[in-house]
Amino acid sequence: MNTVDAKIIKTQYGSEVYVDDVEHINFKSLHAPKVNMPLYRIEFEIGYFLLKEHRYYEYEKNYFWLAVSEDFSKLIIQEPDMESLFGAKSEDERKATKELLSQWLIHTEAYKKQLNQHINDCKKSNKTNEGITAVLEKLLHISAADIEQAPIEKLAASRSV
């Protein structure tokens, strides 16, 4: 029998059920630093089940970005203006969502599998990905405290920037 690791956040809209499965935790994009954005930016897509009134559920997908400096001295959680994992939530629900990222997500097998897949892809492609590869390898060992201390900022541009 397989045991599934899952977490639940109770919100005003229902209970959000997060499951440790590669189908529900995805890396959508990766961006190297630019002049106007000096941080590496990694976009995550998180799928979860929203149980409403204990009678039915919907499958939702929302997003957030981790923006990090190469030496990890700076880490910011960025929320897009649309489809944000933190959007339309009360302050307590936002805090619980951030706790979910720090205490659960970064420790899941799905997160680690996704990271390792992208690390291997970067290593296979060419030498110009060394900086991105190094950042992804550091993300394998990010601590709960790093996430907990990171500020949450609105991402000014659209989700696919």
C-alpha positions in Angstrom: 0.0 0.0 0.0 1.2 3.5 -0.8 0.8 6.2 1.8 0.3 9.6 0.4 1.7 12.7 2.2 -0.9 15.5 2.1 -1.6 18.7 3.9 -4.9 20.6 4.4 -5.4 24.4 4.8 -8.9 25.5 5.9 -9.9 28.6 4.1 -13.1 30.7 3.8 -13.8 28.9 0.5 -13.3 25.4 1.7 -10.5 23.0 2.6 -7.5 23.0 0.3 -5.9 19.5 0.1 -2.3 19.4 -1.1 -0.9 16.1 -2.2 2.8 15.1 -2.6 2.6 13.9 -6.2 4.5 15.2 -9.3 1.2 15.7 -11.0 0.4 18.4 -8.4 3.8 20.2 -8.0 5.4 21.5 -11.1 8.2 23.9 -12.2 6.7 26.1 -14.9 9.6 28.3 -15.8 13.1 29.4 -14.8 14.6 32.8 -15.5 18.2 33.9 -15.1 18.9 37.4 -13.7 18.5 40.4 -16.0 19.5 44.0 -15.6 16.0 45.0 -14.4 15.5 41.8 -12.4 18.8 40.8 -10.8 17.4 37.6 -9.2 17.0 34.0 -10.4 13.2 33.4 -10.6 11.5 30.0 -10.5 7.8 29.7 -11.1 5.9 26.9 -9.4 2.5 25.6 -10.2 0.7 23.9 -7.3 -2.4 21.8 -7.9 -4.7 21.0 -5.0 -8.3 19.9 -4.3 -10.6 22.5 -3.0 -13.3 20.7 -0.9 -16.4 22.9 -0.7 -19.0 22.4 2.0 -17.8 18.7 2.4 -20.0 17.8 -0.6 -18.0 18.3 -3.7 -14.5 19.3 -4.8 -12.8 21.2 -7.6 -9.2 20.8 -8.8 -7.4 24.1 -8.7 -3.9 25.2 -10.0 -2.3 28.3 -8.7 1.2 29.8 -8.9 4.0 31.5 -7.0 7.6 32.4 -7.8 10.7 32.1 -5.7 13.2 34.8 -6.5 16.7 34.2 -5.2 20.1 35.7 -5.5 22.9 33.4 -6.6 24.4 33.2 -3.1 20.9 32.9 -1.5 21.5 36.0 0.6 18.2 37.2 -0.7 15.0 35.1 -1.1 11.6 36.5 -2.0 8.3 34.8 -2.5 6.5 36.5 -5.4 2.8 36.2 -6.0 1.4 36.9 -9.5 -1.6 39.2 -9.9 -3.6 36.3 -11.4 -3.9 32.7 -10.2 -1.8 33.3 -7.1 -1.4 30.6 -4.5 -1.8 33.4 -1.9 -4.6 35.3 -3.7 -8.1 36.0 -2.2 -7.0 34.7 1.2 -7.2 36.3 4.6 -4.0 37.2 6.4 -4.2 34.0 8.5 -4.8 31.9 5.4 -1.8 33.5 3.7 0.3 32.7 6.7 -0.8 29.1 6.6 0.0 28.9 2.9 3.5 30.2 3.6 3.9 27.7 6.4 2.8 25.0 3.9 5.6 26.0 1.6 8.2 26.0 4.4 7.1 23.0 6.4 5.8 20.7 3.7 6.3 21.6 0.1 10.1 21.9 0.1 10.3 18.5 1.8 8.0 16.6 -0.6 9.3 13.9 -2.9 7.5 15.6 -5.8 9.4 18.9 -5.2 12.7 17.0 -5.1 12.0 14.9 -8.2 11.0 18.0 -10.2 14.2 19.8 -9.1 16.4 16.9 -9.9 14.8 16.6 -13.3 15.5 20.2 -14.1 19.0 20.0 -12.8 19.7 17.0 -15.1 18.1 18.8 -18.0 20.3 21.9 -17.4 23.4 19.8 -17.2 22.7 18.0 -20.4 21.8 21.1 -22.4 25.1 23.2 -22.2 27.6 25.1 -20.1 25.6 28.4 -20.1 23.2 26.9 -17.6 25.8 26.6 -14.8 24.4 29.5 -12.8 20.8 28.1 -13.0 22.0 24.6 -12.2 23.8 25.9 -9.1 20.7 27.7 -7.9 18.5 24.7 -8.5 21.0 22.5 -6.5 20.8 25.0 -3.6 17.0 24.9 -3.7 17.3 21.1 -2.9 18.7 22.1 0.4 16.6 25.3 1.2 15.5 25.4 4.8 12.1 26.0 6.3 13.6 29.1 8.0 14.6 30.5 4.6 11.0 30.3 3.4 9.5 31.5 6.7 11.7 34.6 6.7 11.1 35.4 3.1 8.9 38.4 2.4 5.9 37.9 0.1 5.7 40.5 -2.7 3.3 41.1 -5.5 4.7 40.4 -8.9 4.1 43.4 -11.0 4.2 41.6 -14.4 2.0 38.8 -15.7 2.5 35.2 -14.5 4.4 34.2 -17.6 7.2 36.9 -17.4 
